[in-house]
Amino acid sequence: MGSVPRAGQLRPVAEGDVRLRHRVVHGYRRAYRTAGEGPAMVLLHGIGDSSATWTGVIPGLARRHTVVAPDLLGHGASDKPRADYSVAAYANGLRDLLGALGIDRATLVGHSLGGGVAMQFAYQFPERTERLVLVSTGGVGVEVNPALRAVSLPGADLLLSALTLPGMRWQTRAFAWLTRLLDTDLGQDAPDLLNLVDALPDASARSAFIRTLRAVVDWRGQVVTMLDRCYLAEGMPTMLLWGSRDSVVPVRHAYSAHAAMPGSRLEIFDGVGHFPFHTDPAGFLALVEDFVDTTDAADWSAERWQELLRAGRPGTAAGRPDDAYNRAVERDLRETSERSAT
């Protein structure tokens, strides 16, 4: 890969330069968008979304980076087999795709589910991870939008099918318009969330979506957490980006993750929802570029990793979760259940 361009020597990249390509890995076709030259930066989308969600920021990032934005298996233009859609499987699939593309190390930018995949990748393959940028990420708390919990229940396929019917589509669009008119938090995200429903055109896409969702969410909320392993992020440059009015993953999760990840940087987009890179792409680009400019790529050490594992998470005894952590998780779950009841 080429060297990083100096200021004033940024390579111009137009939207037309961002190409959708395909690579077969393990017999499955995997789609990805790519552009630019320089150190690798990987953009990971959220559940039900695709690499198209990044089209507004890829040209800016590609001025200084080789940008790769994959459609996760089961999403976008990638194949949608009956397969393992767990976060760990996605991390393994990303490793293999990057290997096929000849990319050894990268800065990972993950949104929502993609943030959980980025954290899992850094946990499984720290030697291949240079930095983490986690955008409204999942995997750091129980709470999640009630609509996602509902879709994890039996019969979700029928519900998603019904939402695509012409009459129902008009009603959901009207509801989205009303939530925006009333200036609710959900109104900040409703148009983007409805676009995700429109991106599920057939049974195979809906099945992959539901399998992915059920791997990380049940009726009580998120079931996957990285908070118990976040102490291992010591020495990994990490930035958390969140919208203050996120209706999918509440902004309080940002503060929990920031506290659990030593040395992390936290930036809040005021008045913005779950998709800050849609609402304020220029601000998003400025923060990501500044973060890369002001941090050195992680220098992973097997010895240091072993030391951290042996010491365990701060505040624990013999590597076992402490009472304070258990109480925090139980409180989060209780509050979520109480809100569901009301």
N, C-alpha and C positions, 0 to 999 in steps of 0.2 A: 504494500500500500504506500501511497505517496506521503510526503511530509505535510504538516499542517501549514496552510498558506499564512503569510504574515498579514497584519492589518493593511488594508489598502490593496491587497492582492487576492481578495476573495473571488472565487470562481463563480460567475453568474450561472444560475440554474433556473430554468423556466419549468412551469408545470408540465410542459410537453416532454421534458427530459426525464421525467419520472416514469419508468417503464414497469408494467406488470409482467413478471416473468414466472416461469414454472420450473420446478426441479422435482424429480421423482426420488423419494427417499423411502426405503423399506416397501416399495411397491405402491406408495400413495403419492399422488400428485399434490405438491405443496406450492401455493402461489405466494409471491412476494413482490413488493415494490422496491425498487432500488434506484439510487442516483448518487452522483458525487464521487469524490476521491478524498482519501485521507484516513485517519484513524476511524475504526468502525463504530457506528452507533446504531443500535437495534431498537426499533419502536414496536411495542407490543400493545395491541388493542384490547378492549374489554369484551365481556361476554356478549354474544350475538352481533358483534360489530365486525369490522374487517380493517385491513390496512388502509382502505379509502378514508377512514376517519382522520388520518394524518396528512392528507393531501395539502392542507393549508399551511403546514409547517415543514414538510419535507424539503421544498426548494431552499428555504432559508438554512436549514441544518446541513444540507448537502453542499453548501458553499465551502465547508471546511471538513466534511466527513464523508466517508462511504456510508450512506444510510441504507439500512435494510429493514423493511417493514413487512413481516410475514402475515399472511392470513393463517391464523392458527388452524390446526386440523379441525374439521367440522364447521369452519367459518368461511365466509366470502367465497373465493374461487378455488379454495383447497378442497380436496376430497372429503367426504363426510361418511366414513365407514362406521360400522358398529365396532367401536374400539374403546380404549381406555382414555377418558377425558379428564383424568385427575390433574391437579396442578403439577405433581411430580412427573407425570407422563408428558405434559406440555414442556417442562424444562428439559427432559431427555430429548424430545423431538426437536427443540430449538438447538440443543448442542449438536445434533446430527445434521440439521440443515446448515448451520454455520460451518461445520466440518466439511460438508459437501461444497460449500462456497469458498472454502479456503480461508476462513476467518478464525483466527486463534483466540483473540481477546476483543472485548467490546465494552463500550458504555451502554447500559441498558436503560431504556425509558419505558416504563410500564404504566398503563392506565387501567384502573379498576381491577378486573381479573388479571390483566396483563401485568399489573404491579405485583400481584401475588406470584405470578409465574416468574417475574424478574427476581423477586426475593428468593424463591425456591431455587432458581438457577444459580444465584450467588451462593446459596447454602450448599448446593450439590457440587458446584464447579467454581469455587472461589478463585482458583488460579486462572480462570478464563474471563473473570469479571473485573473491569477497570473502575467503574463507577455505577451508582444506582440513582435514577431519578424516578421517584414514585409519585404518580399523579392520581389523587383520589383513590388510593389503592385499597383493595380488599385484603383480608387476611390479618387485620390488626384489631378486630373487635367482633362481637356477636351481632350487633345491630346492623340491619340492612333494610332497604325499602320493602314494605309489606307486600307489594306486588310481586317481588322476586320470591318471597317466601311462599306466596300463593301458587306460583308457577311450579314450585318444587313438589306440590301435592299430586296425588293420583288424578288423572283426568286433565292434566295440564295441556296435553296435545289438542284436546277438543276446544279448550279455552283459546289457545293460540290460533287455531283454525278459524274460530268464530270471529276473532278480531280482524281477520283479513276479508271478511264478507263486506260487500259494498255498503250496505246499510249500517253495519257496525262501525266501519271505518269512518263514516261521516260523523257518527256519534262520538267516537273517541277523539276525532279532530276538534269537534266542538267543545269537548271537555278540556282538551289541552288549551284551546283558545281562552276558555273561561278561567282556567288556573293562572294563565299569564295575565289576564285582565285584572284579576284579584291580587296580583303580585305575591303569589304564594311561592314557597321554596320549590314545590313540585313544578310550578309554572316555569321556573328557570330551566328545567330539564325535560319537560314534557315533549317538545318537538323532537329532540334527539332520541328520546326513548321510543317514541312512536316510529321513528325511522328504523329502529332496530327490529320492530315487529314487521315492518314492510320488507326487511331484508331476509325474512324467513319464508321463501316462496313455495316451498314444497315440504312433503313429509320428512324427507331425509334431513333437511336443514333444521326443521323443528325438533326432530329426534335428537340430533347432535346438540342443539341448544339445551334441551332438557337434561340430557346426560351430563353435560358440562355443569349446568346449574346445580344439579343434585349432588355433584361431587364436592361442592363448596357451600351449599345452602340447604337447610331443611326448614320445616315449618316454624322453628324457633329462631332462625337466623343463620349467620355464618358458622360453619362447623370447622373451618380451617383457620389456624392462627400461627403466625410466626413470632408472636411476642415472647414466647418462651425460649426462642433461639436468637433473638435480635442482638443479644450481647456479643454474638460472634461477628457482628458487623463492625466491631472496633477495627479501625484502620481502613475500612471501606468507605470512600467518599460517598455520602448519601444526601440527597436533597428530597424533601417532601413538598409537593405542591398540592394545594387544596383550594376549593371554592368555599367561601364562608356560608353559602346557602345550598350546599350539596344536599339533595333530597334522596340520594341513593346510599351513599356512605357518609354519615354525619361528620362534620368537621372536627368534632371532639376526638375522633379516631386519629386525626393528624397529631394532636398533642400527646396522645398515648404512645403513638409510634415514635414521635420525636424524643420522648423521655426514655424510651426503651432502646434507642439506637444511639450509642455513644458517638458524639461528634457530629451528629446529623444537622442539617440546615433545614429550617422550616420557612416556607413562604405561603402566605394566604392571599388569595384573590378576593378582595372585598366585593360582596354582592353578586358573586358568580356561583354557578351551580356545579354539576358533576363533570362538565367538559370545559375546563378553563382554556384549553388550547383551541377550542372553537370560538369561545366568547372573546378572548383576548390573545390572538395568536402572536402579535408583536411582543406583548409582555411576556408571554411564554418563551418565545425565542430568546429574548434578552436575558431571562433568568437562566435558561439552560446554557447559553453561550458563556455567561459570566461564571457559572458553576464549573464548567469545563476549564475555563481559563485560569481559575483561581485554585484548582486542585490538581494534584498529581495522581496519575493512575495508581490503583492499589498495588502494593507490592506484597503479594501473598507469601506467607511463610508457613510451612508445615509445622515447624516447631512452635510458632506462636499460636497456631490453631489448636495444637495439642494442649498448650498451656491454658488457653481459654476454656477448653472442654473440661479439663481437670479441675479448674477453679469453679466452674459452674456459673450459673447466672447470679449476678450480685444480689445478695439478700436471701440466698438459699443455703440450705445445709445439706452436705453430701450430694449435691446435684439435684435435690428434690425441690419441687415448687414450694415456695414459702406460703404461709397463711395469708399474707397480704395480697399476693397474686391471686390465690384461689378466691378470696373474698371479692376482689375486683372483677374477676370473670363472672362469679355468681351474681354480683350486683348488676353487671351489664345484662346478663340473661334475664334477671328478674324485672328490670326496668323495661326491657323489650317486651316481655310477656304482658306486663301491666298495660303498656301502650296498645298492644294488640287487643286486649280485653275491652279497652275503651273505644 
